[in-house]
Amino acid sequence: MTATNALRVPVQSRSHKTRAALVTAAKREFSTRGYADTTAKSIAERAGVGTGTFYFYFPDKDAALGEICTQRVQALLDETAPLAAPAPENRNAAARISAARHRLERLVQLYLDYHRTDRGIHAVIAERRLCDPSIEAIMMKSEHEAVLRLSNAIGGWGSDGDREASAFMMFSLLEGAVHGHVFSAPVLSDERFAAALVEALLRIGLPISMLEIPGPAASV
């Protein structure tokens, strides 16, 4: 590899398949072994190729983890993109609240699924972002995009306050609450957790003038 540790971009179908197999193998290695015990050799062996082949595509295991992280956060951004689309104009406050609630219900479910999908790799990424600037940059970029999308969404709900601050608080609550629910001993059922989180997010994102409109009855 060059001094810049640039990743090789495959141009042939076979090369694409080999690289994809290495990424898949790296994901399973990190997930089952953790960061410290995963090596270029173990990744290559799981992929059924030689260690030299691994180094042909990646300078080290950190680069492979960066690829996994990028794919993972991009998949979440792609899934959540429709939820940030401008809401159809509707002067009826109750209809706007209902539409906002529906989008947030979907958003919460997507975040629950994301955190539960391959908890091992999620833990490795969370660990490495604390000491690997490249992983931190990938995560921060995706999180900034999520905040921007929430800001745009609540603008369509008629937010009359500091949209960026509200969006940041919504994202922080969403990420933190889901993380606590999934990775700790659950206090609530998924249904109660999701319902309570959606209502809390609505109270941050909706204009104060709309908050007095009653929502659905809480689940027991």
C-alpha positions as CSV (number, residue, x, y, z in Angstrom):
1,M,0.0,0.0,0.0
2,T,1.0,3.6,-0.5
3,A,2.0,5.9,2.4
4,T,-1.5,7.4,2.3
5,N,-3.0,4.0,2.9
6,A,-5.6,4.6,0.1
7,L,-8.1,1.9,-0.3
8,R,-8.1,0.0,-3.6
9,V,-11.3,0.4,-5.5
10,P,-12.1,-2.8,-7.4
11,V,-13.0,-2.4,-11.1
12,Q,-13.8,-6.0,-12.0
13,S,-16.7,-8.2,-10.9
14,R,-14.5,-10.7,-9.2
15,S,-12.6,-8.0,-7.3
16,H,-15.9,-6.5,-6.1
17,K,-16.9,-10.0,-4.8
18,T,-13.6,-10.5,-3.1
19,R,-13.7,-7.1,-1.4
20,A,-17.3,-7.6,-0.4
21,A,-16.5,-11.0,1.1
22,L,-13.7,-9.4,3.1
23,V,-16.0,-6.7,4.5
24,T,-18.6,-9.4,5.4
25,A,-15.9,-11.5,7.1
26,A,-14.5,-8.5,8.9
27,K,-18.0,-7.7,10.2
28,R,-18.4,-11.2,11.6
29,E,-14.9,-11.2,13.1
30,F,-15.4,-7.9,14.9
31,S,-18.8,-9.0,16.1
32,T,-17.7,-12.3,17.5
33,R,-14.1,-11.7,18.6
34,G,-14.2,-8.0,19.4
35,Y,-11.7,-5.4,18.2
36,A,-8.6,-6.6,19.9
37,D,-8.7,-10.2,18.8
38,T,-9.7,-9.5,15.2
39,T,-6.7,-9.5,12.8
40,A,-6.1,-9.2,9.1
41,K,-5.2,-12.9,9.1
42,S,-8.5,-13.9,10.9
43,I,-10.5,-11.8,8.5
44,A,-8.8,-13.3,5.5
45,E,-9.2,-16.8,6.8
46,R,-12.9,-16.3,7.4
47,A,-13.3,-14.9,3.8
48,G,-11.4,-17.9,2.4
49,V,-8.5,-15.9,1.0
50,G,-4.8,-15.2,1.8
51,T,-3.7,-12.5,4.2
52,G,-2.0,-10.8,1.2
53,T,-5.3,-10.5,-0.5
54,F,-6.7,-8.6,2.5
55,Y,-3.8,-6.2,2.4
56,F,-4.4,-5.7,-1.4
57,Y,-7.7,-4.0,-0.5
58,F,-7.2,-2.7,3.0
59,P,-4.1,-1.2,4.7
60,D,-5.2,-2.6,8.1
61,K,-8.2,-3.8,10.1
62,D,-9.2,-0.3,11.0
63,A,-9.8,0.6,7.4
64,A,-12.1,-2.5,7.1
65,L,-13.9,-1.3,10.2
66,G,-14.3,2.1,8.7
67,E,-15.9,0.6,5.6
68,I,-18.3,-1.4,7.8
69,C,-19.2,1.7,9.8
70,T,-19.8,3.7,6.7
71,Q,-22.1,1.1,5.2
72,R,-24.0,0.8,8.5
73,V,-24.7,4.4,9.1
74,Q,-25.5,5.0,5.4
75,A,-28.1,2.3,5.4
76,L,-29.8,3.9,8.4
77,L,-29.7,7.3,6.7
78,D,-31.2,5.8,3.5
79,E,-34.0,4.2,5.5
80,T,-34.8,7.3,7.4
81,A,-34.6,9.7,4.4
82,P,-38.3,9.6,3.5
83,L,-39.2,10.6,7.1
84,A,-37.5,14.0,6.6
85,A,-39.3,14.8,3.4
86,P,-41.3,18.0,3.5
87,A,-44.8,17.4,5.0
88,P,-47.7,18.2,2.8
89,E,-49.2,21.6,3.7
90,N,-52.2,21.2,6.0
91,R,-53.6,24.0,8.1
92,N,-55.4,21.5,10.4
93,A,-53.2,21.2,13.5
94,A,-54.6,17.8,14.5
95,A,-53.7,16.4,11.1
96,R,-50.2,17.8,11.3
97,I,-49.7,16.2,14.7
98,S,-51.0,12.9,13.5
99,A,-48.6,13.0,10.5
100,A,-45.7,14.0,12.7
101,R,-46.5,11.2,15.2
102,H,-46.6,8.6,12.4
103,R,-43.2,9.7,11.1
104,L,-41.7,9.6,14.6
105,E,-43.2,6.1,15.3
106,R,-41.4,4.9,12.1
107,L,-38.2,6.6,13.1
108,V,-38.1,5.1,16.6
109,Q,-38.7,1.6,15.2
110,L,-35.9,2.1,12.7
111,Y,-33.5,3.1,15.4
112,L,-34.6,0.2,17.6
113,D,-33.9,-2.2,14.6
114,Y,-30.5,-0.5,13.9
115,H,-29.3,-0.8,17.5
116,R,-30.4,-4.4,17.7
117,T,-28.9,-5.5,14.4
118,D,-25.5,-7.1,15.2
119,R,-25.0,-5.7,18.7
120,G,-21.4,-7.0,18.6
121,I,-20.3,-4.7,15.7
122,H,-22.3,-1.8,17.2
123,A,-20.3,-2.2,20.5
124,V,-17.0,-2.3,18.6
125,I,-17.8,0.9,16.7
126,A,-18.9,2.6,19.9
127,E,-15.6,1.6,21.5
128,R,-13.4,2.6,18.6
129,R,-15.0,6.0,17.9
130,L,-13.5,7.1,21.3
131,C,-9.9,6.6,20.0
132,D,-10.1,6.4,16.2
133,P,-10.6,9.8,14.6
134,S,-11.7,8.3,11.3
135,I,-14.5,6.3,12.9
136,E,-15.5,9.4,15.0
137,A,-15.6,11.5,11.7
138,I,-17.9,8.9,10.1
139,M,-20.2,8.9,13.0
140,M,-20.3,12.6,13.5
141,K,-21.0,13.2,9.8
142,S,-24.0,10.9,10.0
143,E,-25.3,12.4,13.2
144,H,-25.0,15.9,11.9
145,E,-27.0,14.8,8.9
146,A,-29.7,13.2,11.2
147,V,-30.0,16.5,13.1
148,L,-30.3,18.5,9.9
149,R,-33.0,16.2,8.7
150,L,-34.9,16.5,11.9
151,S,-34.5,20.3,11.8
152,N,-36.1,20.3,8.3
153,A,-38.9,18.0,9.4
154,I,-39.9,20.1,12.4
155,G,-39.9,23.2,10.2
156,G,-42.7,21.5,8.3
157,W,-44.6,20.9,11.5
158,G,-44.7,24.7,12.1
159,S,-41.9,24.9,14.7
160,D,-41.5,28.5,15.8
161,G,-38.4,28.2,18.0
162,D,-34.8,27.3,17.5
163,R,-35.2,24.4,15.1
164,E,-31.5,23.4,15.2
165,A,-31.5,23.3,18.9
166,S,-34.8,21.4,19.0
167,A,-33.5,18.9,16.4
168,F,-30.3,18.3,18.4
169,M,-32.3,17.7,21.6
170,M,-34.6,15.3,19.7
171,F,-31.7,13.4,18.2
172,S,-29.9,13.2,21.5
173,L,-33.0,11.9,23.2
174,L,-33.7,9.4,20.5
175,E,-30.2,8.0,20.4
176,G,-29.7,7.9,24.1
177,A,-33.1,6.5,25.0
178,V,-32.9,3.7,22.4
179,H,-29.3,2.9,23.4
180,G,-30.4,2.6,27.0
181,H,-33.5,0.5,26.2
182,V,-31.6,-1.9,23.9
183,F,-28.3,-2.4,25.7
184,S,-29.5,-2.3,29.3
185,A,-32.0,-4.5,31.1
186,P,-35.3,-3.1,29.7
187,V,-37.6,-1.3,32.1
188,L,-40.5,-1.1,29.6
189,S,-41.9,-3.2,26.9
190,D,-41.0,-2.1,23.4
191,E,-44.6,-0.9,22.9
192,R,-44.6,1.3,26.0
193,F,-41.1,2.5,25.4
194,A,-41.8,3.5,21.8
195,A,-45.1,5.3,22.7
196,A,-43.5,7.3,25.5
197,L,-40.5,8.2,23.3
198,V,-42.6,9.4,20.4
199,E,-44.7,11.6,22.7
200,A,-41.5,13.1,24.3
201,L,-40.1,13.8,20.8
202,L,-43.3,15.5,19.8
203,R,-43.2,17.8,22.8
204,I,-39.7,18.9,21.7
205,G,-40.4,19.3,18.0
206,L,-44.0,20.7,17.9
207,P,-44.8,24.4,18.4
208,I,-45.9,25.2,21.9
209,S,-49.3,26.4,20.6
210,M,-50.0,22.8,19.4
211,L,-49.0,20.9,22.5
212,E,-52.4,21.2,24.2
213,I,-54.0,19.1,21.5
214,P,-54.5,15.6,23.1
215,G,-52.6,12.6,21.8
216,P,-53.5,9.0,21.9
217,A,-54.1,7.2,25.2
218,A,-50.9,5.7,26.7
219,S,-50.4,2.0,26.5
220,V,-50.5,0.1,29.7
